[in-house]
Amino acid sequence: MALIQYQSGSSGTSTNFGGFVGMMQEGVWEQPIQAFSAPGVTGAAHLIHARLSRPLSCSYRIHGYATRALAEAALRTIDALTDSLFGTVSNTVGADTVTWENCTFRGFVRGEIKYDGSGEHDWWVEGRLNWIQRAPNA
């Protein structure tokens, strides 16, 4: 079991995504590169600008809903958080916690809603929770 906790910097409130959560994956920093050359000079130079932002994401599963309608309602609750959570994201697995500052929740990209007839998971959905992390200087 793992936990994603989102701590708002301004209000101090937190939102938890608990249960089946994977380890956070960090994307490549968006960093504009400008190529230019001077007249009469062979070759080109590259101006690498400051880092702007990068994507963060982790796998996530919601499960245990008795009906498809309840699973869809849970998905709408997560969707309502899109672009409304700003602050710090912490990913905890066991005793290990990693934290990212300056993040915005971008939503849950989900797969199809499935039914487990065994009675263990009932209706469930897997997908990825997504954030954008802004560089400290951006």
C-alpha positions as CSV (number, residue, x, y, z in Angstrom):
1,M,0.0,0.0,0.0
2,A,1.1,3.5,-0.8
3,L,-0.1,7.1,-0.3
4,I,0.0,10.2,-2.4
5,Q,-0.7,13.3,-0.2
6,Y,-1.2,16.7,-1.6
7,Q,-0.6,19.6,0.8
8,S,-1.8,23.1,-0.3
9,G,0.7,25.8,0.4
10,S,-1.9,28.6,0.8
11,S,-4.7,26.9,2.7
12,G,-2.7,24.2,4.6
13,T,-5.4,21.6,3.6
14,S,-4.4,18.2,2.3
15,T,-5.9,15.7,-0.1
16,N,-5.0,12.0,0.1
17,F,-5.0,9.4,-2.7
18,G,-4.5,6.2,-0.8
19,G,-4.6,2.5,-1.6
20,F,-3.0,1.1,-4.8
21,V,-0.5,3.9,-5.7
22,G,2.7,3.4,-7.6
23,M,6.0,5.2,-7.3
24,M,6.1,8.7,-8.8
25,Q,7.8,9.0,-12.2
26,E,9.4,12.3,-13.1
27,G,9.4,13.5,-16.7
28,V,12.0,15.6,-18.4
29,W,12.1,19.4,-17.5
30,E,10.7,21.6,-20.2
31,Q,13.7,23.8,-21.0
32,P,13.6,25.9,-24.3
33,I,16.6,25.6,-26.5
34,Q,17.3,28.3,-29.1
35,A,19.8,27.6,-31.9
36,F,21.4,30.5,-33.8
37,S,24.4,31.2,-36.0
38,A,26.3,34.3,-37.0
39,P,26.8,35.4,-40.6
40,G,30.1,34.2,-42.0
41,V,30.7,31.8,-39.1
42,T,30.5,28.0,-39.6
43,G,28.4,26.1,-37.1
44,A,25.7,27.1,-34.7
45,A,25.4,28.0,-31.0
46,H,22.7,26.9,-28.6
47,L,21.2,29.0,-25.9
48,I,19.6,26.8,-23.2
49,H,17.0,28.7,-21.2
50,A,16.0,28.1,-17.6
51,R,13.9,25.1,-16.6
52,L,10.1,25.8,-16.7
53,S,8.2,22.7,-15.6
54,R,8.1,18.9,-15.8
55,P,5.4,16.2,-15.7
56,L,5.0,13.9,-12.7
57,S,2.8,10.8,-12.7
58,C,2.1,7.6,-10.8
59,S,-0.2,4.6,-11.3
60,Y,-3.4,4.6,-9.3
61,R,-6.3,2.2,-8.8
62,I,-9.7,2.8,-7.2
63,H,-11.6,-0.3,-6.3
64,G,-14.3,-1.8,-4.1
65,Y,-17.4,-0.1,-5.6
66,A,-20.6,-2.2,-5.4
67,T,-22.0,-0.6,-8.6
68,R,-20.6,1.0,-11.8
69,A,-22.4,4.2,-10.9
70,L,-20.5,4.4,-7.6
71,A,-17.2,3.9,-9.4
72,E,-18.1,6.7,-11.9
73,A,-19.1,9.0,-9.0
74,A,-15.6,8.4,-7.4
75,L,-14.0,9.3,-10.8
76,R,-16.0,12.5,-11.0
77,T,-14.8,13.5,-7.5
78,I,-11.2,13.0,-8.7
79,D,-11.9,14.9,-11.9
80,A,-13.3,17.9,-9.9
81,L,-9.8,18.2,-8.3
82,T,-8.1,18.8,-11.7
83,D,-6.3,22.2,-11.8
84,S,-7.6,23.0,-8.3
85,L,-4.8,21.5,-6.2
86,F,-1.6,23.6,-5.9
87,G,1.3,22.8,-3.5
88,T,3.4,19.9,-2.4
89,V,3.0,16.3,-3.5
90,S,4.4,13.5,-1.2
91,N,4.7,9.9,-2.4
92,T,5.0,7.4,0.6
93,V,5.6,3.7,0.2
94,G,6.2,2.0,3.6
95,A,8.7,4.2,5.5
96,D,10.0,5.9,2.3
97,T,8.6,9.4,1.5
98,V,9.7,11.6,-1.5
99,T,8.3,15.1,-1.8
100,W,7.9,17.5,-4.8
101,E,7.3,21.3,-4.3
102,N,5.4,23.7,-6.6
103,C,3.0,21.2,-8.1
104,T,-0.5,21.4,-9.8
105,F,-2.7,18.4,-10.1
106,R,-3.6,17.8,-13.7
107,G,-6.0,14.9,-13.4
108,F,-6.5,11.2,-13.5
109,V,-6.0,9.5,-16.9
110,R,-8.0,6.3,-16.5
111,G,-8.5,3.1,-18.3
112,E,-11.8,1.3,-18.7
113,I,-14.0,0.6,-15.7
114,K,-13.8,-3.1,-14.9
115,Y,-15.8,-5.6,-12.8
116,D,-14.1,-8.3,-10.7
117,G,-16.8,-10.9,-10.2
118,S,-14.8,-12.6,-7.3
119,G,-16.2,-10.1,-4.8
120,E,-12.7,-8.9,-3.8
121,H,-12.5,-5.7,-5.8
122,D,-16.0,-5.3,-7.3
123,W,-16.0,-2.4,-9.8
124,W,-12.5,-0.9,-10.3
125,V,-10.4,1.4,-12.5
126,E,-6.7,1.8,-13.0
127,G,-4.9,4.8,-14.5
128,R,-2.4,7.5,-13.8
129,L,-2.5,10.5,-11.5
130,N,-0.8,13.5,-13.2
131,W,0.9,16.7,-12.0
132,I,3.0,19.5,-13.4
133,Q,5.9,20.6,-11.2
134,R,7.1,24.2,-11.8
135,A,10.8,24.9,-11.5
136,P,11.6,27.1,-8.5
137,N,12.7,29.9,-10.8
138,A,9.7,29.7,-13.2
